[in-house]
Amino acid sequence: MAAQATFKTIKAVIPLLDRVLVQRFKPETKTASGIFLPSSSTTTPLPEATVIAVGPGAPNKDGNVVPTQVKAGDRVLLPGWGGNSIKVGEEEYFLFKDSEILAKIKE
């Protein structure tokens, strides 16, 4: 498991290179009809997240900076592994490399 950092405000975290700061969607704790779900069914993190901030991009082999593929506010699909955890108060965020993000979700 990756080390966890704690900050006072999320604005203190500015991703570098091709890093993307995301906040995973929280699983629903009750159904639309009002039935509460057991905690065992809500412990698996959802693969969707909202992009909070992105780095400027990483240089390629020629030295040109390749910008990230996502921007703040995008909904993305994440892999089931990876990411570095960051705690801000009670909220949890994750840093992923741009290349680790599986897809952008458009709806």
GIPEHU-V543907 format. One record per residue. N is the residue number from 1. RES is the residue in three letters. SS is DSSP state (2 for helix, 1 for strand, 0 for the rest). PSI is psi in whole degrees, 0 to 359 (NA if undefined). D_LAST is the distance of its C-alpha to the last C-alpha in Angstrom with 2 decimals. Layout:
n:N res:RES ss:SS psi:PSI d_last:D_LAST
n:N res:RES ss:SS psi:PSI d_last:D_LAST
//
This chain:
n:1 res:MET ss:0 psi:140 d_last:32.86
n:2 res:ALA ss:0 psi:154 d_last:32.16
n:3 res:ALA ss:0 psi:150 d_last:34.00
n:4 res:GLN ss:0 psi:132 d_last:32.31
n:5 res:ALA ss:1 psi:153 d_last:32.69
n:6 res:THR ss:1 psi:134 d_last:32.69
n:7 res:PHE ss:1 psi:161 d_last:32.14
n:8 res:LYS ss:0 psi:324 d_last:32.65
n:9 res:THR ss:0 psi:147 d_last:29.55
n:10 res:ILE ss:2 psi:337 d_last:26.38
n:11 res:LYS ss:2 psi:346 d_last:27.29
n:12 res:ALA ss:2 psi:348 d_last:30.24
n:13 res:VAL ss:0 psi:113 d_last:28.08
n:14 res:ILE ss:0 psi:110 d_last:27.37
n:15 res:PRO ss:0 psi:146 d_last:26.11
n:16 res:LEU ss:0 psi:161 d_last:28.36
n:17 res:LEU ss:0 psi:235 d_last:27.99
n:18 res:ASP ss:0 psi:30 d_last:24.79
n:19 res:ARG ss:1 psi:147 d_last:24.05
n:20 res:VAL ss:1 psi:126 d_last:20.74
n:21 res:LEU ss:1 psi:123 d_last:20.96
n:22 res:VAL ss:1 psi:159 d_last:18.27
n:23 res:GLN ss:1 psi:119 d_last:18.25
n:24 res:ARG ss:1 psi:148 d_last:17.28
n:25 res:PHE ss:0 psi:144 d_last:15.63
n:26 res:LYS ss:0 psi:138 d_last:18.59
n:27 res:PRO ss:0 psi:147 d_last:19.10
n:28 res:GLU ss:0 psi:140 d_last:19.68
n:29 res:THR ss:0 psi:351 d_last:23.44
n:30 res:LYS ss:1 psi:156 d_last:23.59
n:31 res:THR ss:0 psi:172 d_last:22.07
n:32 res:ALA ss:0 psi:332 d_last:20.81
n:33 res:SER ss:0 psi:359 d_last:24.41
n:34 res:GLY ss:0 psi:6 d_last:25.89
n:35 res:ILE ss:0 psi:127 d_last:27.27
n:36 res:PHE ss:1 psi:136 d_last:27.51
n:37 res:LEU ss:0 psi:146 d_last:26.58
n:38 res:PRO ss:0 psi:151 d_last:29.25
n:39 res:SER ss:2 psi:333 d_last:28.86
n:40 res:SER ss:2 psi:333 d_last:29.27
n:41 res:SER ss:2 psi:351 d_last:25.95
n:42 res:THR ss:0 psi:12 d_last:24.06
n:43 res:THR ss:0 psi:335 d_last:25.78
n:44 res:THR ss:0 psi:125 d_last:23.59
n:45 res:PRO ss:0 psi:142 d_last:21.00
n:46 res:LEU ss:0 psi:149 d_last:17.37
n:47 res:PRO ss:0 psi:357 d_last:16.03
n:48 res:GLU ss:1 psi:151 d_last:12.99
n:49 res:ALA ss:1 psi:164 d_last:13.84
n:50 res:THR ss:1 psi:134 d_last:13.25
n:51 res:VAL ss:1 psi:127 d_last:15.20
n:52 res:ILE ss:1 psi:315 d_last:18.14
n:53 res:ALA ss:1 psi:155 d_last:20.30
n:54 res:VAL ss:1 psi:153 d_last:21.04
n:55 res:GLY ss:0 psi:172 d_last:24.39
n:56 res:PRO ss:0 psi:342 d_last:25.53
n:57 res:GLY ss:0 psi:169 d_last:25.58
n:58 res:ALA ss:1 psi:148 d_last:28.39
n:59 res:PRO ss:1 psi:143 d_last:31.21
n:60 res:ASN ss:0 psi:188 d_last:31.52
n:61 res:LYS ss:0 psi:340 d_last:34.93
n:62 res:ASP ss:0 psi:355 d_last:35.94
n:63 res:GLY ss:0 psi:359 d_last:35.27
n:64 res:ASN ss:0 psi:137 d_last:32.34
n:65 res:VAL ss:1 psi:125 d_last:29.49
n:66 res:VAL ss:1 psi:116 d_last:26.21
n:67 res:PRO ss:0 psi:159 d_last:23.34
n:68 res:THR ss:0 psi:157 d_last:20.60
n:69 res:GLN ss:0 psi:348 d_last:17.37
n:70 res:VAL ss:0 psi:165 d_last:15.17
n:71 res:LYS ss:0 psi:167 d_last:15.69
n:72 res:ALA ss:0 psi:135 d_last:15.93
n:73 res:GLY ss:0 psi:343 d_last:12.89
n:74 res:ASP ss:0 psi:149 d_last:10.59
n:75 res:ARG ss:1 psi:133 d_last:9.21
n:76 res:VAL ss:1 psi:160 d_last:11.30
n:77 res:LEU ss:1 psi:127 d_last:12.94
n:78 res:LEU ss:0 psi:156 d_last:16.66
n:79 res:PRO ss:0 psi:164 d_last:19.80
n:80 res:GLY ss:0 psi:355 d_last:21.89
n:81 res:TRP ss:0 psi:170 d_last:24.66
n:82 res:GLY ss:0 psi:186 d_last:25.53
n:83 res:GLY ss:0 psi:143 d_last:24.71
n:84 res:ASN ss:1 psi:129 d_last:27.28
n:85 res:SER ss:1 psi:139 d_last:27.12
n:86 res:ILE ss:1 psi:129 d_last:27.73
n:87 res:LYS ss:1 psi:132 d_last:28.68
n:88 res:VAL ss:1 psi:103 d_last:28.53
n:89 res:GLY ss:0 psi:236 d_last:30.29
n:90 res:GLU ss:0 psi:352 d_last:28.70
n:91 res:GLU ss:1 psi:145 d_last:25.26
n:92 res:GLU ss:1 psi:132 d_last:24.62
n:93 res:TYR ss:1 psi:165 d_last:22.81
n:94 res:PHE ss:1 psi:145 d_last:22.88
n:95 res:LEU ss:1 psi:123 d_last:23.71
n:96 res:PHE ss:1 psi:156 d_last:22.52
n:97 res:LYS ss:1 psi:148 d_last:23.47
n:98 res:ASP ss:2 psi:321 d_last:20.79
n:99 res:SER ss:2 psi:344 d_last:21.88
n:100 res:GLU ss:2 psi:341 d_last:21.35
n:101 res:ILE ss:0 psi:129 d_last:17.57
n:102 res:LEU ss:0 psi:321 d_last:16.27
n:103 res:ALA ss:1 psi:159 d_last:12.79
n:104 res:LYS ss:1 psi:137 d_last:10.01
n:105 res:ILE ss:1 psi:124 d_last:6.59
n:106 res:LYS ss:0 psi:123 d_last:3.81
n:107 res:GLU ss:0 psi:NA d_last:0.00
//
